[in-house]
Amino acid sequence: MSTTNPEFKAVIWDLGGVLLRTEDRQPRQRWEARLGLAPGELDRLVFEGELGKLAALGQANAHDIWSSIGTRFSLPPDELQKLESDFWSGDQIDGDLVDYIRALRPMYQTALLSNAWPAVRETLEVRWGIAGIFNVITLSCEVGMAKPDPRIYAANLEALGLPAEQTVFVDDFERNVQGARRVGMSAILFQSRQQVQHEVDLLLGRGMLN
């Protein structure tokens, strides 16, 4: 018969790198070659530059980031638009993981906890249509703090109405996993869909007893 672990009440998921992954890096690599950037440097400019960090706190937006990049590389508007389009073109939502998360309910609450730019909530709701698989969505740009700040984990837990010890958290950055563990969550480092589903199932006790 099936058995579950009664200690856990919710599973909390990251977005970028977990549910949304860059499956085709060639468009970004072509632009890096064209702009004379090292491998991975375009990602760092977009996400880890000053404006990218401000956007994650709701203090800048995508237009600000891409305008800055266009100015840095003297790109005309049509080329900048193509760069932005190409940058995102290899990203895909993992439909199988979406189905897995949906299947956790209603036995478990599900939540999203993401360092995200403004307009991501609308994208979740309208473009991807996956907002409804979560009981709670906490976005850094809306609360003005970002992982691994312990306050953002606390905000997510407060919205769920649960103590940290009753939650499992999944993220693809070790620093965010460690941040979750420091506040008392059980946390899993995402490496692949199969790996993370297996580890979540083990923690939840979602298996069959002979």
C-alpha positions in Angstrom: 0.0 0.0 0.0 1.1 3.6 -0.4 2.6 5.6 2.5 3.4 9.2 3.0 5.4 11.2 5.5 3.0 13.2 7.7 5.8 15.6 8.8 5.8 17.4 5.4 2.9 19.6 4.3 4.3 21.6 1.4 6.9 21.5 -1.4 8.4 24.8 -2.6 9.9 25.2 -6.0 12.3 27.6 -7.7 11.5 28.8 -11.2 14.6 29.6 -13.3 16.9 26.5 -13.6 14.2 24.2 -12.2 10.8 24.6 -13.8 12.2 26.9 -16.6 15.4 25.7 -18.1 17.7 26.8 -20.9 17.5 23.7 -23.1 19.3 25.3 -26.1 22.3 27.5 -25.3 23.3 28.0 -28.9 21.5 31.3 -29.4 23.3 32.8 -26.4 26.6 31.3 -27.5 26.3 32.9 -30.9 25.8 36.3 -29.4 28.7 35.8 -27.0 31.0 35.0 -29.9 29.7 38.0 -31.8 30.1 40.4 -28.9 33.5 39.0 -27.8 32.3 37.6 -24.5 33.5 34.5 -22.7 31.2 31.5 -22.4 28.5 32.2 -19.8 29.3 35.9 -19.6 26.1 37.1 -21.3 24.1 35.3 -18.6 26.1 37.0 -16.0 25.6 40.5 -17.6 21.9 39.9 -17.8 21.2 38.4 -14.4 24.1 39.3 -12.1 24.9 42.9 -13.3 23.8 45.8 -11.2 20.5 46.3 -13.0 19.7 42.5 -13.0 20.1 42.5 -9.2 18.0 45.6 -8.9 15.3 44.1 -11.1 15.2 41.0 -8.7 14.3 43.5 -6.0 11.7 45.3 -8.0 13.8 48.4 -8.5 14.4 48.0 -12.2 12.8 46.1 -15.1 13.7 44.1 -18.2 13.7 47.3 -20.4 16.3 48.9 -18.2 18.5 45.8 -18.4 18.4 45.4 -22.2 18.8 49.1 -22.8 21.9 49.1 -20.7 23.3 46.1 -22.7 22.4 47.8 -26.0 24.3 50.9 -24.9 27.3 48.9 -23.8 27.7 47.1 -27.1 26.4 50.0 -29.3 23.5 47.9 -30.7 20.8 49.6 -32.8 17.2 49.0 -31.7 16.5 46.2 -34.1 19.6 44.3 -33.2 19.0 44.7 -29.5 15.5 43.4 -30.0 16.9 40.3 -31.8 19.4 39.8 -29.0 16.7 39.8 -26.3 14.5 37.5 -28.4 17.4 35.1 -29.0 18.5 35.2 -25.4 15.2 33.7 -24.2 14.5 31.5 -27.3 16.2 28.4 -25.8 14.2 28.5 -22.5 11.4 25.9 -22.0 9.0 25.1 -19.2 9.3 21.5 -18.1 5.8 20.2 -18.7 6.5 16.8 -17.0 7.7 18.6 -13.9 4.6 20.8 -14.0 2.4 17.6 -14.1 4.4 16.2 -11.2 3.8 19.4 -9.1 0.1 19.4 -10.0 -0.1 15.7 -8.8 1.2 16.6 -5.4 -2.0 18.5 -4.7 -4.2 18.4 -2.7 -2.3 16.2 -0.3 0.5 18.8 -0.2 0.5 22.5 -0.6 2.8 23.7 -3.4 4.6 27.0 -3.7 6.9 29.0 -5.9 9.8 30.9 -4.5 11.7 32.8 -7.2 14.2 35.6 -7.6 12.3 37.2 -10.4 12.0 40.4 -12.3 8.8 42.5 -12.6 6.2 41.0 -15.0 7.1 37.4 -14.2 3.8 36.9 -12.4 1.9 37.9 -15.5 4.0 35.5 -17.5 3.2 32.7 -15.1 -0.5 33.4 -15.4 -0.9 34.3 -19.1 2.0 33.0 -21.2 2.8 29.8 -19.4 -0.5 29.2 -17.6 1.1 27.5 -14.7 0.3 29.9 -11.8 -2.6 27.7 -10.8 -0.5 24.8 -9.8 0.8 26.7 -6.8 -1.0 27.6 -3.6 1.4 30.4 -3.0 3.7 32.4 -5.3 6.5 34.5 -3.7 8.5 36.6 -6.1 11.6 38.6 -5.0 10.6 41.6 -7.1 7.3 41.9 -5.2 8.6 41.6 -1.7 11.9 43.5 -2.2 14.2 40.8 -1.0 15.9 37.8 -2.7 17.2 34.4 -1.9 19.3 33.5 0.1 18.0 36.3 2.3 16.3 34.4 5.2 13.4 36.9 5.1 12.1 35.8 1.8 11.9 32.2 2.9 10.1 33.5 6.0 7.6 35.4 3.8 6.9 32.3 1.7 6.4 30.2 4.9 4.1 32.8 6.3 2.0 32.8 3.2 1.8 29.0 3.4 0.9 29.1 7.1 3.6 26.5 7.9 6.8 26.2 9.9 10.0 25.6 8.0 10.3 22.0 9.3 7.1 21.0 7.4 8.4 22.1 4.0 10.7 20.8 1.3 12.5 23.3 -1.0 14.0 22.7 -4.4 16.5 25.1 -6.1 19.3 24.8 -8.6 21.7 27.2 -6.7 23.7 25.7 -3.7 23.6 29.1 -1.9 19.8 29.1 -2.0 19.6 25.5 -0.9 21.9 26.3 2.0 19.8 29.4 2.8 16.7 27.3 3.0 18.4 24.8 5.3 19.6 27.6 7.6 15.9 28.5 8.3 15.0 24.9 8.9 13.6 23.7 5.6 14.6 20.3 4.1 16.2 21.4 0.8 17.2 19.6 -2.4 19.7 20.8 -5.0 18.1 20.4 -8.5 20.3 18.5 -11.0 17.6 16.9 -13.2 13.9 16.3 -13.2 14.3 12.6 -12.6 16.7 13.2 -9.7 14.6 15.8 -8.0 11.4 13.9 -8.3 13.1 10.8 -6.8 14.5 12.8 -3.9 11.2 14.6 -3.2 9.3 11.3 -3.3 11.8 9.8 -0.8 11.4 12.7 1.6 7.6 12.7 1.3 7.5 8.9 1.6 5.5 8.7 -1.7 6.2 5.1 -2.5 4.8 1.6 -2.3 5.2 -0.8 0.6 5.3 -4.5 -0.2 
